[in-house]
Amino acid sequence: MRDPNPASPAPRQPWSHPFRLADLAARKPTRFTLAPDDAAVRALAEDLGILALRKLSFRGELVPKGRHDWELTAHLGATAVQACIVTLAPVQTRIDEQVLRRYLADMPQPEGDEVEMPEDDTAEPLPQVIDAGAVMAEALALALPLYPRAPGAELGAVQGTPPGAEPIVEEKLRPFAGLADLMRQRGTADGRPGADGDMGKDAGKDAGKDAGRESSKKPED
């Protein structure tokens, strides 16, 4: 029985370039070259949350493998402009990536509620339509730097402070930081180093006790 409320297909993006596998040659590669227009490039940059995107190209081919499987290989080229995470200044990155996707008719489906990441992240279940534009967008998103930083920009100390409270710096969040400070203070008060001087302090005490015992012995007649 057909679902009376089928899911609506995903809206086609301006950079989409679908291939219906049933329409492709079954014995030779189908080559493609994607060079989205300015409107599609701007839409993709906005979708990725970056400042600008230039010189975007995606060239490759779809190749039948065996009786039912398919393989997409392509080269992704682009120049991306992102905001520096420190200064928000524009940071330009050149991207040149080789892309591989394998579409398998008999790919095993995950069972149970927990879904584990597959060892081979290039393999996907075989669809009826392969959208080369969607593959391009996904590959570009994965290739973008996670933390773009302008030359010379450095991150300062991490602080988290409620209004009117003492700043909580990263140094104070380390385990045993307070204990190390206390040991250093005790060592300074005794005129000796803190944690590093404990062994020397104990050795000095033992030597003093031994000398006291020797001096307290009376000579025998």
N, C-alpha and C positions, 0 to 999 in steps of 0.2 A: 504494500500500500504506500502511495507517495505521501510524503510529508505535506500536510495542508498549508504549512507556513514555512516554506523553504527559506534558508538564509540568503540574504541579498548578496550578490557578488560585490567584491571590493571595488570601490570606484577607481576608474583608470586614471593613473597619474600622468602629468604632461610628459614625463620622460619614459613612459611605458613603450615597449616594443615586443608584443607577444608573437610567439610562433606556435601554431597548432600542429602538434606532432603528426597527426593523421595526414596533413597536407604536405609534409616534407618528404624528400627523396629518401628511400629506405636503404640505399646502397652507396650514397656518396655524401660528403659534408655539405652543410648549408652555411655559407659564409655570410657574415653581417658586419656592418660598420655603423655604429651609433655616434652621431654628432648632434646632440640636442640643440635646439635654437635658444636664443637669449631668454625667452620667456620661461622655457623649461628649466634652463640652468638656474635662473633666479629662484624659481619655485623649489628646486632641489636644494639650493643653498639655504633657503628659509626653512625647509623641512629638516635639514641637518643641524640647524642652529648655528651656522657659521656666517661670517661677514660677507664673503664673496667666493665665487667659484669661476675659474677661467680655464680655457683650453681643455675642456672635457671631451674625452673620446673613449670609445669602447669598441675594440675590434676583435673579432674572433670567429668561431665556427661551432656549429652543432653537428656532432658526429654520431651516427647510429652504432651501437655496440651490441653485438649478438642479435638475437631476434627481437628483443623488447627494450633493452636499455639504451640510454643516450648519455652523451658526455658533452659538456660545454667547456671550451677553453677560450680564453680571451686575454687581451692586454688592456689594462685600465691606465689611462693617463689623465692627469688633472693638476691644476694649481689651486690650492685652497688657501683662503685667508681667514684666520681665526683671531679672536681677541686673546691677548696675553692674560694668563690667569693672575698676574701680579699687577700690571700697569694698565691693562685693557688696550694697549697699543696693538695695531695690526701685526700679525705674525704670518708670514707667507711660507707655505710648505709645498714642495713639488712631490707629487705622488706618481710612481710608476710601479704597477703591481701586475703580477701574473695571476689569473683567476682560473680556478678549476671547480666545476660542479659535476657530479655524477648522479644521474637519475636512474634508480633501480626499480624494476617492476616487482621484484620479490624481496624488497627490503623488509626485514622483520619489524613489526610494530611493538612499541613498548607495552608492557603489561603492568597492571596494578596502578596505584595512585602515584607512586614515586616514579619520576622520569629521570633517568640518568643520561648524562651527556655522552653521545657516541664517541668511540675512539677515533673514527674517521669522520671529521666534520665536513668533508667534501661530498658525502653521500646524502641523498634525499630520496623520498618516495617519488616514483614516476607520476607526473601530472599529465593531464591532457594538453595543457598549454604551458609553455615555458616562456616567461617574460624576461627577455634579456635586459630590458631597462631596469626591472626590479633587481636583477642580479647585480647590475652595475651600481645601483644606489646602495645596496647592501655592502658590496665590496668597498665602496668609497667610505661608507660609515665606519667600517672596520679598520681602514687604513689611516684615518685621521688621527693625529696626535691627541692623546687624552688630556695632556696638560701643556698646551702650547705656551712657550715662555720667550719673551723678547730678549735679545742679547743684553747681558748685564743685569737683567731683572733677577732679584733674589727674594726668596720668601723670608720674612722675619720670624721671630719666636711666636709660637702658637699660644694665644691667650684666650681665655673665656672668663669673662667677669661680669657678674650682675652689677647693676648700678650701685655705687657706694661701697663695693666690696674690694678687698685686696686682689690684684690680678693673679690669676691662676696660670702660671707659666708651665711649659712642658717639663722643665727640670723638676718641679715639685710633684709631678705626677708619676715619677719613676718609683718602682718598688724600693723600699729601704733607704730612700733618699734622706728621710728624717733621722734614721738610725746612724747613717754615715756622718751626718752633720754633728750629732751628739757625741760620737766617738772622737771626732776631730776636736771638738771643744774641750773634752776631758783631757785629751792628750796635750793640748796647748796649756791648760791650767797646771798640769804636772811638770811642765817644762820639757816634755818629750813629745815626739810625734804621736798621733792618734792610733788608728787601727794598725798602721805599719810598724809602730814601735812597741806593740804589746809583748812580742816575744823577747825583745831586749829588756823590757821592764821586768818580766818574770825572771829572766836569767840574772839580772842585777839583784833581785830580792834573794834568790837562792844563794848567790855568792856572799851576800852580807850575812845571812844566817850562818853559813859555814864558818866565816871569819869570827863571828861572835862566839861560837862554840869553842873554837880553838883558844881564844884569848881568855875564856872563863875557866879553863882547866888549870889546876895548881901543879906546879912541878913536884915530882916525887922526891922524897928525901933519899 
